[in-house]
Amino acid sequence: MKWATSRLYKNRKLFLIIAGLIVPLLLFALQLDQKTFVARPLQEVFYTPFWSISNKLTALVNVYNDNMALKSENVRLKFERMTFEQNRLEDQRFREMLRLLPRPDYKLISADVIAHDQGRRWSSAIIRASEYIDQFLPVVDEKGLVGKIASSTGTVATVSLLIGPNCRVAARDNQTRTLGIIKWNTGRGLLLDGVAVENDVFPGDTIISSGMGGVFPEGLTVGVVAKVDTIPTEVFKQVVVEPFVDFGSLDNVMVMKPLSGSFGN
Amino acid sequence: MVIRIFKFLLLAYLVTFSQTILSNLTSILGIAPNFGTIIILLIALRTEYQVALPTSFAVALIIDALSPETLGLGTAVRFAIAVAVSEIRQHIDIEQLPAQMYLLIGSEICFQTLFQALANSFDFGTLSTIYLEVSLPTLVYTVVVGFVVLAMADLEFKIEVKRRGLG
């Protein structure tokens, strides 16, 4: 026994090496369930705390990634909602225009105001239509008459606005049927010109296009009479008309194209 | 004795930390450095064989416990590496960093070759794929990380030598 112990001690390194190689190889030879049985206590003691931390860290990293993804989705949805809102408003405006303008002998071409003429903010605007448009066609929006096409390069055109010096409209008082010419009033609303002092026009009356002159069809709303002045030395009344259209916020308009023949030239 | 047990437990938890959290954090495209080889190499380089061999065995067994399918195989290969490094250390001067790097590269090549060959029953078709897609990137990554670890250990060793006035 003593001899064996002394031999073992002398060759302890060799013994360690042999044992260190044989034991794991025996472990490797075991069945999987037996290996699991051996591995489980080691896992419980050494790995469980770190697994728990690792899971939490992974969850934390995932939360960050999810948060970033959600933020980006949120921005996208906000943008999409804004686009939908814009489309809804545009759709609403076009519906109102169509309701206001049920004219079977005209084709209504939708157009967007893309710019105002530099330096002539209140006299002309540039529009882009959905199809080819000609010169002199009337332009309206959901509130009434906007102006007429002054020049066109196809789908892009310049509109002479009603409140500018280049647009005159044959109009009448919708209540008294008095005729006149709507023209600009040096930047302050419109004037219904040519109303004789003996003709009746009252504040609050609606002014519509009369259809005379050929450019604008009859019945397009122009504005409301704001003030009527009678000067004894003048033969015409001074009729100030407030336009229905808000020219400061023009966005979508309709170009009225006659379905048959040329109109307005 | 208590201090020895405490030191071993500390080492064991360091190993499991490296195998779980550190591995996850340093993993690039599913490839993580083989911290097991680096730790076994450090143990074999820094302690006498009476301590190095049992410690390496225990550490290798703890690493192996992570995947019961190959339990024992990794332990045997890592223990063999620890024995080889211990033997080399007794006969050749490997205090310098380049020598330690050669040992690390050799150890990782041995580990990947032996472990994958035995784990895949010498199926060379599978082995070539595994070697190219897993072993080789792991080897490169382990060498890079190992260089940093060994360089830090070397620096710490040099500071210690200087502090004790042995240099």
Chai-1 contact restraints between the chains, C-beta under 6 A:
chainA,res_idxA,chainB,res_idxB,connection_type,confidence,min_distance_angstrom,max_distance_angstrom,comment,restraint_id
A,L16,B,L53,contact,1.0,0.0,6.0,A-B,restraint_1
A,I17,B,V83,contact,1.0,0.0,6.0,A-B,restraint_2
A,G20,B,F57,contact,1.0,0.0,6.0,A-B,restraint_3
A,G20,B,F79,contact,1.0,0.0,6.0,A-B,restraint_4
A,L21,B,A76,contact,1.0,0.0,6.0,A-B,restraint_5
A,P24,B,G72,contact,1.0,0.0,6.0,A-B,restraint_6
A,P24,B,T75,contact,1.0,0.0,6.0,A-B,restraint_7
A,P24,B,A76,contact,1.0,0.0,6.0,A-B,restraint_8
A,L25,B,A76,contact,1.0,0.0,6.0,A-B,restraint_9
A,L27,B,L71,contact,1.0,0.0,6.0,A-B,restraint_10
A,L27,B,G72,contact,1.0,0.0,6.0,A-B,restraint_11
A,F28,B,G72,contact,1.0,0.0,6.0,A-B,restraint_12
A,F28,B,L73,contact,1.0,0.0,6.0,A-B,restraint_13
A,K35,B,P68,contact,1.0,0.0,6.0,A-B,restraint_14
A,K35,B,L71,contact,1.0,0.0,6.0,A-B,restraint_15
A,T36,B,P68,contact,1.0,0.0,6.0,A-B,restraint_16
A,A39,B,A65,contact,1.0,0.0,6.0,A-B,restraint_17
A,A39,B,P68,contact,1.0,0.0,6.0,A-B,restraint_18
A,A39,B,L71,contact,1.0,0.0,6.0,A-B,restraint_19
A,L42,B,I62,contact,1.0,0.0,6.0,A-B,restraint_20
A,L42,B,A65,contact,1.0,0.0,6.0,A-B,restraint_21
A,Q43,B,A65,contact,1.0,0.0,6.0,A-B,restraint_22
A,F46,B,A12,contact,1.0,0.0,6.0,A-B,restraint_23
A,F46,B,T16,contact,1.0,0.0,6.0,A-B,restraint_24
A,F46,B,I62,contact,1.0,0.0,6.0,A-B,restraint_25
A,Y47,B,T16,contact,1.0,0.0,6.0,A-B,restraint_26
A,F50,B,T16,contact,1.0,0.0,6.0,A-B,restraint_27
A,F50,B,F17,contact,1.0,0.0,6.0,A-B,restraint_28
A,F50,B,T20,contact,1.0,0.0,6.0,A-B,restraint_29
A,F50,B,I21,contact,1.0,0.0,6.0,A-B,restraint_30
A,S54,B,T20,contact,1.0,0.0,6.0,A-B,restraint_31
A,S54,B,I21,contact,1.0,0.0,6.0,A-B,restraint_32
A,S54,B,N24,contact,1.0,0.0,6.0,A-B,restraint_33
